[in-house]
Amino acid sequence: MVRRERLAGLRLGPYPVLPWFTFSRWATEAYAATANLAGFPALRKIAEYAHTQANLLAKWGVLAGASALFMSLAAERLARCSRSE
């Protein structure tokens, strides 16, 4: 059986927090919550894959927030470039 820490990618040596800043992690968990991967016996006890509305909205919220953050940063950089020309 695969251990929870390895499956979720939460253990990377001395950097256990690093995966929380990767968007592929949040996208994978959002997909897992949407597709009800928690229905599989090996994944049943992993809370990140729970098939609940609150879990799904939390994962989508993180992805939407990150998208809004990076779009605003890109818009600000583009506005700064156009002012300097």
C-alpha positions in Angstrom: 0.0 0.0 0.0 1.3 3.5 -0.8 1.8 5.7 2.2 -0.2 8.9 2.3 2.9 11.2 2.5 4.4 9.7 -0.6 1.1 9.8 -2.6 0.3 13.4 -1.7 4.0 14.5 -2.3 4.2 16.2 1.1 7.6 14.9 2.0 10.6 16.3 0.1 13.4 16.0 2.6 13.8 19.2 4.5 11.2 21.0 2.4 7.8 19.6 3.3 6.0 22.9 2.5 7.3 23.3 -1.0 4.5 21.2 -2.8 1.9 23.6 -1.4 3.2 26.3 -3.7 2.9 24.2 -6.9 -0.3 24.6 -8.9 -0.1 21.0 -10.3 -0.8 19.8 -6.8 -3.9 21.9 -6.4 -5.1 20.9 -9.9 -4.6 17.2 -9.2 -6.5 17.5 -6.0 -9.3 19.4 -7.7 -9.5 16.7 -10.3 -9.5 14.0 -7.7 -12.3 15.7 -5.8 -14.3 16.1 -9.0 -13.8 12.5 -10.3 -14.4 11.0 -6.8 -11.0 9.3 -6.6 -11.6 8.8 -2.9 -13.9 5.9 -4.0 -10.9 3.8 -4.8 -9.8 1.7 -1.7 -6.2 2.8 -1.8 -7.2 6.5 -1.8 -10.2 6.3 0.5 -8.4 7.7 3.6 -6.7 10.7 1.9 -8.6 13.8 3.0 -7.3 15.8 0.0 -9.3 13.6 -2.4 -12.6 13.7 -0.5 -15.6 14.1 -2.8 -17.3 17.0 -1.0 -18.5 20.3 -2.1 -16.4 22.2 0.4 -13.2 20.4 -0.6 -13.9 21.0 -4.3 -14.6 24.7 -3.8 -11.5 25.1 -1.7 -9.3 23.6 -4.4 -10.9 25.6 -7.1 -10.6 28.7 -4.9 -6.9 28.3 -4.6 -6.6 27.8 -8.4 -8.8 30.8 -9.1 -6.9 33.0 -6.6 -3.6 32.0 -8.1 -4.9 32.8 -11.6 -6.2 36.2 -10.5 -2.8 37.0 -8.8 -0.7 36.1 -11.9 -3.1 37.9 -14.3 -2.9 41.0 -12.2 0.9 40.8 -12.0 1.0 40.3 -15.8 -1.3 43.3 -16.4 0.8 45.5 -14.1 4.0 44.5 -15.9 2.4 45.1 -19.3 1.1 48.5 -18.2 4.6 49.4 -16.9 6.2 48.4 -20.2 3.7 50.4 -22.3 4.3 53.5 -20.2 8.1 53.3 -20.6 7.8 53.3 -24.4 
